[in-house]
């Protein structure tokens, strides 16, 4: 039997041998740090017996799968600790995840004090150094074992396994868990871990099921790596838009108004207004014409498009179909409305492309467990647009939509934080989609070629397309690592037929147009959340709801401060005056906490000379300048949408 290792070397064995024994045969040091193996590309437990020729990789904590094995084993240690301290708790599932692991329990909510106790117990278990032993059982014996342990969730999982599945367990000390592995050889190999938080989670993610308690944790091979990650989490807490946005009075939520229905406060509303005016002006430069359409429509409209059949559960329906002749729904998208703007008059091939843009307020009945701050809401506004084009114009117009999206990302300073995804249909689930397989494959290939030609790196994902066409999704992650779609550009060769849309070509014949569904910047609320987290509230000056704060050093100079404010406002600069009877140092600290880009300190000398003493977030003390000079500089910064970087360390706040 020949075993080919990662470095290309080959080891030969006369009889079946476990992966861990192969590691020992290479070196004891490797055996000590090995976490799992990989046989012909498939992760495998160290206890796995190798019985035939294969390629074998031995994975350590430096490898993604190796680190996942450490975390998975740590989740079992957590479950063992929970059963020791809270024996009435029922265990559910406990996988490794991207940044750590979690385990779900049927139990009352866990407090931070509970997590601290569990950490202490986990350290005891690790110190005990129990070996993890793997064994398998026939289905009925496996069910009986979990029934005897009074673990109903494990019983359910076993019953749902395929009939031919191997049912495996891992034991460590007195604790036994249903698990496919892989796992470390011993709990002693766990070197650094931390329990992060606890929250509610529905069993199997279904709101109809029991609410369980999920404990999140993380684990690393080295204590230094854990410390760095915990420091990263502290930074995340400071950037979390749901916390920071409220502290900065950008938005709030109220229970009596409803979940997923945020209130934009004056500062947040100003930022959205700035973004909206910028986008609308930019689209107009690129040949878009604006529409304004209703927020609701009869169900008849959505039946034509297919949304009623494919998307009804995600809509807010007004009325009862069984009792009323007319049933309305709040719109989850604008496309059908703009189609009827197009259909209001006959179009010639010379009229195309037609680029319709609309700042659209939309409504989607999101699941309560999915909503979060401004990133997932039930009412939101997007920079929506639909391009009605001739087939021969489709590729160039699609490129134009990508160029607009890239311009928006560049201007906001977030281009490096996204990746592009070609979202395709699922050919194994064709009932979810409209249109033929041929059309789907052709349109997906068109998009693939466009992205390749533009040298835009991209991934591909089956099952993420809209029901009427493939799309490019521009994806980003929030500070917690959750991925969201920020901008979408969709290729649609289907819906024009369903809405009987056509144009008259040069031969006088009716031809179906193609449609591009796109956003230029996406959802305004989600973008605001993204920017809060990206800049930790220290926005580029052009986006700030307060760009300048004038700080008189005493009440005697308030009148001059008011004149400075008036002049700034006349030049379109968002500003205010701090008229409080406080010391200037206090006013500067308060302005810094409010993350105001510029502070203008004014006193006797400034009043006499018509100057201002400039302090900024970016360079600290910028010295004394004439008011006109400062206005010229900040106006240029705002006009060009410059993103100034901080060049001095900020003082302790």
ZIMOFEN-V586789 format. One record per pair of residues at least 6 apart in sequence whose ideal C-beta (glycine too) atoms are under 6 Angstrom apart, sorted by the first residue. I is the first residue (numbers start at 1). J is the second residue. D is the distance in Angstrom with one decimal. If there is no record, write none. Layout:
i->I j->J d->D
i->I j->J d->D
This chain:
i->1 j->13 d->5.1
i->2 j->10 d->5.4
i->2 j->12 d->5.5
i->2 j->53 d->4.8
i->3 j->11 d->4.8
i->3 j->56 d->5.2
i->4 j->10 d->5.3
i->4 j->55 d->4.7
i->6 j->57 d->4.8
i->16 j->49 d->4.7
i->16 j->51 d->4.5
i->17 j->50 d->5.7
i->18 j->47 d->5.8
i->18 j->49 d->5.5
i->19 j->37 d->4.0
i->19 j->46 d->4.9
i->19 j->48 d->5.3
i->20 j->46 d->4.1
i->23 j->30 d->5.0
i->23 j->31 d->4.2
i->23 j->34 d->4.6
i->23 j->58 d->5.4
i->24 j->31 d->4.3
i->33 j->60 d->4.8
i->34 j->58 d->5.1
i->35 j->59 d->5.7
i->35 j->60 d->5.8
i->35 j->66 d->3.7
i->35 j->69 d->4.2
i->35 j->70 d->5.9
i->36 j->43 d->5.8
i->36 j->46 d->6.0
i->36 j->59 d->5.2
i->36 j->66 d->6.0
i->36 j->69 d->4.5
i->36 j->182 d->4.1
i->37 j->44 d->4.6
i->37 j->58 d->5.7
i->38 j->57 d->4.0
i->38 j->59 d->5.9
i->39 j->54 d->5.2
i->39 j->56 d->5.9
i->40 j->54 d->5.2
i->40 j->55 d->5.4
i->43 j->65 d->5.0
i->45 j->181 d->4.4
i->45 j->182 d->3.7
i->46 j->185 d->5.9
i->47 j->134 d->5.4
i->59 j->65 d->5.2
i->59 j->66 d->3.9
i->60 j->66 d->4.9
i->61 j->67 d->5.2
i->61 j->70 d->6.0
i->61 j->221 d->3.3
i->68 j->96 d->4.2
i->69 j->182 d->5.3
i->70 j->219 d->5.3
i->71 j->96 d->3.9
i->71 j->100 d->5.8
i->71 j->101 d->4.3
i->71 j->219 d->4.8
i->72 j->96 d->4.3
i->73 j->183 d->4.8
i->73 j->184 d->4.4
i->74 j->101 d->5.9
i->74 j->190 d->5.4
i->74 j->193 d->5.1
i->74 j->219 d->4.2
i->75 j->94 d->3.7
i->75 j->101 d->4.1
i->75 j->103 d->4.9
i->76 j->177 d->5.6
i->77 j->122 d->5.1
i->77 j->125 d->5.2
i->77 j->187 d->5.8
i->78 j->103 d->5.2
i->79 j->91 d->5.1
i->79 j->94 d->5.7
i->79 j->103 d->5.3
i->80 j->125 d->5.6
i->80 j->175 d->3.8
i->81 j->118 d->4.8
i->81 j->121 d->3.9
i->81 j->122 d->4.8
i->82 j->89 d->5.3
i->82 j->105 d->5.8
i->84 j->121 d->5.8
i->85 j->121 d->5.8
i->86 j->107 d->5.9
i->89 j->105 d->4.7
i->89 j->107 d->4.0
i->90 j->106 d->3.9
i->91 j->151 d->6.0
i->92 j->104 d->3.8
i->92 j->153 d->4.3
i->92 j->212 d->5.6
i->93 j->104 d->5.6
i->94 j->103 d->3.3
i->98 j->481 d->6.0
i->99 j->218 d->6.0
i->100 j->217 d->5.5
i->100 j->218 d->3.1
i->101 j->217 d->5.6
i->102 j->214 d->5.2
i->102 j->216 d->4.8
i->103 j->215 d->5.6
i->104 j->201 d->5.8
i->104 j->212 d->4.3
i->104 j->214 d->5.0
i->105 j->213 d->5.2
i->106 j->212 d->5.5
i->107 j->213 d->5.3
i->109 j->213 d->5.7
i->110 j->198 d->4.2
i->110 j->213 d->5.7
i->115 j->195 d->4.4
i->119 j->195 d->5.4
i->125 j->187 d->5.8
i->126 j->187 d->4.9
i->126 j->190 d->5.1
i->129 j->186 d->5.5
i->129 j->188 d->3.9
i->130 j->172 d->4.3
i->130 j->173 d->4.2
i->130 j->187 d->5.3
i->131 j->186 d->5.2
i->132 j->170 d->5.1
i->132 j->172 d->5.0
i->132 j->183 d->4.8
i->133 j->171 d->4.8
i->134 j->168 d->6.0
i->134 j->170 d->5.5
i->135 j->169 d->5.6
i->136 j->166 d->5.7
i->136 j->168 d->4.9
i->137 j->167 d->5.7
i->142 j->158 d->5.2
i->142 j->167 d->4.5
i->143 j->155 d->5.6
i->143 j->158 d->5.4
i->146 j->154 d->4.1
i->146 j->155 d->4.8
i->147 j->155 d->5.9
i->154 j->178 d->4.8
i->168 j->180 d->5.9
i->169 j->176 d->5.5
i->169 j->178 d->5.7
i->170 j->177 d->5.7
i->170 j->179 d->5.0
i->170 j->183 d->5.6
i->172 j->187 d->6.0
i->191 j->221 d->5.9
i->192 j->220 d->4.8
i->192 j->223 d->4.5
i->192 j->226 d->4.0
i->193 j->219 d->4.0
i->194 j->218 d->5.8
i->195 j->217 d->4.4
i->196 j->216 d->4.6
i->196 j->217 d->5.7
i->197 j->216 d->5.1
i->198 j->213 d->5.9
i->198 j->215 d->4.9
i->199 j->214 d->5.6
i->200 j->211 d->5.1
i->201 j->212 d->5.4
i->201 j->214 d->4.0
i->202 j->209 d->5.1
i->202 j->211 d->6.0
i->203 j->209 d->3.9
i->203 j->210 d->4.9
i->203 j->212 d->5.5
i->220 j->226 d->4.5
i->236 j->479 d->4.4
i->239 j->479 d->4.9
i->239 j->533 d->4.6
i->239 j->536 d->4.8
i->240 j->479 d->5.9
i->241 j->373 d->5.5
i->241 j->529 d->4.1
i->241 j->532 d->3.9
i->241 j->533 d->5.1
i->242 j->373 d->3.6
i->244 j->532 d->5.6
i->244 j->537 d->5.3
i->245 j->251 d->5.3
i->245 j->532 d->5.2
i->246 j->252 d->5.9
i->248 j->537 d->5.4
i->249 j->265 d->5.1
i->249 j->267 d->5.7
i->250 j->267 d->5.3
i->250 j->268 d->3.5
i->251 j->262 d->4.8
i->251 j->264 d->5.2
i->251 j->265 d->5.9
i->251 j->268 d->4.7
i->252 j->263 d->5.2
i->253 j->262 d->5.3
i->259 j->368 d->5.9
i->259 j->371 d->5.6
i->260 j->366 d->5.8
i->260 j->371 d->4.2
i->260 j->377 d->4.5
i->260 j->378 d->3.6
i->261 j->378 d->5.9
i->261 j->379 d->5.7
i->262 j->374 d->5.8
i->267 j->545 d->3.9
i->270 j->545 d->4.1
i->271 j->543 d->5.9
i->271 j->545 d->5.5
i->272 j->524 d->5.0
i->274 j->543 d->5.9
i->275 j->524 d->5.9
i->276 j->359 d->5.7
i->279 j->383 d->4.7
i->279 j->520 d->5.6
i->279 j->521 d->5.5
i->283 j->357 d->4.6
i->287 j->355 d->5.4
i->288 j->355 d->4.4
i->288 j->357 d->3.9
i->290 j->357 d->5.5
i->291 j->338 d->5.7
i->291 j->341 d->5.2
i->291 j->356 d->5.3
i->291 j->358 d->4.9
i->293 j->337 d->3.6
i->296 j->328 d->5.0
i->296 j->330 d->5.1
i->298 j->326 d->5.7
i->298 j->328 d->5.7
i->299 j->308 d->5.8
i->299 j->327 d->4.6
i->301 j->336 d->5.1
i->302 j->308 d->4.1
i->304 j->498 d->5.7
i->305 j->336 d->5.2
i->306 j->434 d->5.5
i->310 j->467 d->4.5
i->314 j->364 d->5.3
i->314 j->365 d->5.5
i->315 j->329 d->4.8
i->315 j->332 d->5.3
i->316 j->330 d->4.3
i->316 j->363 d->5.2
i->316 j->365 d->5.4
i->317 j->329 d->4.9
i->318 j->328 d->4.3
i->319 j->327 d->4.0
i->321 j->327 d->5.2
i->330 j->363 d->3.8
i->332 j->362 d->5.7
i->332 j->364 d->5.0
i->334 j->358 d->5.5
i->334 j->360 d->4.4
i->334 j->384 d->4.9
i->335 j->386 d->5.5
i->335 j->517 d->5.8
i->338 j->356 d->4.7
i->338 j->386 d->4.8
i->339 j->499 d->4.7
i->339 j->501 d->6.0
i->342 j->388 d->5.4
i->347 j->503 d->4.4
i->348 j->504 d->5.2
i->349 j->503 d->5.6
i->349 j->505 d->4.8
i->349 j->506 d->5.9
i->352 j->389 d->5.6
i->352 j->390 d->5.0
i->353 j->387 d->5.6
i->353 j->389 d->4.2
i->353 j->393 d->5.3
i->353 j->397 d->5.4
i->354 j->388 d->4.5
i->355 j->387 d->5.0
i->356 j->386 d->5.1
i->357 j->385 d->4.4
i->358 j->384 d->5.4
i->360 j->382 d->5.5
i->360 j->384 d->4.2
i->361 j->381 d->4.9
i->363 j->379 d->5.4
i->366 j->376 d->5.8
i->366 j->378 d->5.5
i->370 j->376 d->5.2
i->373 j->529 d->5.8
i->374 j->525 d->4.3
i->374 j->528 d->5.8
i->374 j->529 d->3.9
i->375 j->484 d->5.8
i->375 j->526 d->5.2
i->375 j->529 d->4.9
i->377 j->525 d->5.9
i->380 j->523 d->5.0
i->380 j->525 d->4.9
i->381 j->524 d->4.8
i->382 j->519 d->5.4
i->382 j->523 d->4.8
i->383 j->519 d->5.3
i->383 j->520 d->4.5
i->383 j->521 d->4.8
i->384 j->519 d->5.9
i->385 j->518 d->5.3
i->386 j->515 d->5.9
i->386 j->517 d->5.7
i->387 j->397 d->5.3
i->387 j->516 d->4.1
i->388 j->513 d->4.9
i->388 j->515 d->6.0
i->389 j->397 d->5.0
i->389 j->514 d->5.3
i->391 j->514 d->5.4
i->394 j->514 d->4.8
i->397 j->516 d->5.9
i->398 j->450 d->5.8
i->398 j->516 d->6.0
i->401 j->489 d->4.7
i->401 j->516 d->5.9
i->401 j->518 d->4.5
i->404 j->520 d->5.0
i->405 j->487 d->4.8
i->408 j->520 d->5.6
i->408 j->521 d->4.5
i->409 j->415 d->4.3
i->411 j->641 d->5.3
i->413 j->643 d->4.7
i->414 j->534 d->5.9
i->417 j->476 d->5.4
i->418 j->474 d->5.1
i->418 j->476 d->4.8
i->419 j->475 d->5.5
i->420 j->456 d->5.4
i->420 j->458 d->4.1
i->420 j->472 d->5.9
i->420 j->474 d->5.8
i->421 j->459 d->5.1
i->421 j->461 d->5.5
i->421 j->473 d->4.6
i->421 j->475 d->5.5
i->422 j->447 d->5.7
i->422 j->458 d->5.5
i->422 j->460 d->4.6
i->423 j->461 d->5.6
i->423 j->464 d->3.5
i->423 j->465 d->4.9
i->423 j->471 d->4.9
i->423 j->473 d->5.0
i->424 j->444 d->5.3
i->424 j->462 d->5.1
i->424 j->465 d->5.5
i->424 j->470 d->5.4
i->425 j->433 d->5.2
i->425 j->440 d->5.0
i->425 j->465 d->4.6
i->426 j->462 d->5.1
i->426 j->463 d->4.0
i->432 j->467 d->6.0
i->433 j->467 d->5.1
i->434 j->468 d->5.4
i->434 j->494 d->5.4
i->435 j->494 d->4.4
i->439 j->493 d->5.6
i->443 j->470 d->5.5
i->443 j->491 d->4.8
i->443 j->493 d->5.8
i->444 j->470 d->4.7
i->447 j->470 d->5.9
i->447 j->491 d->5.9
i->451 j->458 d->4.9
i->466 j->490 d->5.5
i->468 j->492 d->5.5
i->468 j->494 d->4.9
i->468 j->495 d->5.4
i->469 j->490 d->5.3
i->469 j->491 d->4.9
i->469 j->492 d->4.3
i->470 j->491 d->5.7
i->471 j->488 d->5.5
i->471 j->490 d->3.9
i->472 j->489 d->4.6
i->473 j->485 d->4.7
i->473 j->488 d->5.5
i->474 j->486 d->5.3
i->474 j->487 d->4.1
i->475 j->483 d->5.6
i->475 j->485 d->5.9
i->476 j->486 d->5.0
i->477 j->483 d->5.2
i->479 j->533 d->4.8
i->486 j->522 d->4.7
i->487 j->519 d->5.3
i->487 j->522 d->4.6
i->488 j->519 d->5.7
i->489 j->518 d->4.4
i->490 j->517 d->4.0
i->492 j->515 d->4.1
i->492 j->517 d->6.0
i->493 j->514 d->5.4
i->496 j->512 d->4.7
i->496 j->513 d->5.3
i->496 j->515 d->5.9
i->497 j->512 d->5.6
i->501 j->513 d->6.0
i->502 j->510 d->4.3
i->502 j->512 d->5.8
i->503 j->511 d->5.9
i->503 j->513 d->5.6
i->505 j->511 d->4.9
i->521 j->527 d->5.8
i->537 j->595 d->4.8
i->538 j->595 d->5.0
i->540 j->643 d->4.7
i->541 j->547 d->5.4
i->541 j->597 d->4.5
i->541 j->637 d->5.3
i->541 j->638 d->5.9
i->542 j->638 d->4.4
i->542 j->641 d->4.8
i->544 j->597 d->5.7
i->546 j->574 d->5.6
i->546 j->596 d->5.4
i->547 j->573 d->5.5
i->547 j->574 d->4.6
i->547 j->597 d->5.7
i->548 j->568 d->5.9
i->548 j->573 d->5.8
i->548 j->575 d->4.0
i->548 j->598 d->4.6
i->549 j->576 d->5.6
i->549 j->578 d->5.9
i->549 j->591 d->4.8
i->549 j->596 d->4.7
i->549 j->599 d->5.4
i->550 j->561 d->4.6
i->550 j->564 d->5.1
i->550 j->565 d->5.4
i->550 j->577 d->4.6
i->550 j->600 d->4.8
i->551 j->578 d->5.2
i->551 j->587 d->4.6
i->551 j->599 d->5.6
i->551 j->601 d->5.0
i->552 j->558 d->5.0
i->552 j->561 d->4.2
i->552 j->602 d->5.4
i->553 j->584 d->4.7
i->553 j->603 d->4.2
i->557 j->602 d->5.4
i->557 j->603 d->5.5
i->557 j->607 d->5.9
i->558 j->579 d->5.6
i->560 j->602 d->5.6
i->560 j->607 d->4.2
i->561 j->577 d->4.7
i->561 j->602 d->5.3
i->565 j->575 d->5.4
i->565 j->577 d->5.0
i->568 j->575 d->4.5
i->571 j->631 d->5.2
i->578 j->587 d->4.9
i->591 j->599 d->4.8
i->593 j->653 d->5.8
i->597 j->617 d->5.3
i->598 j->616 d->5.2
i->599 j->615 d->4.4
i->600 j->612 d->4.1
i->601 j->613 d->4.2
i->602 j->612 d->5.9
i->606 j->612 d->5.7
i->610 j->627 d->6.0
i->611 j->624 d->5.1
i->611 j->626 d->5.4
i->612 j->627 d->5.6
i->612 j->630 d->5.7
i->613 j->624 d->5.2
i->614 j->622 d->4.1
i->614 j->625 d->5.5
i->615 j->621 d->5.6
i->616 j->622 d->5.6
i->618 j->644 d->4.5
i->618 j->646 d->5.3
i->619 j->647 d->5.3
i->619 j->648 d->5.9
i->620 j->648 d->4.4
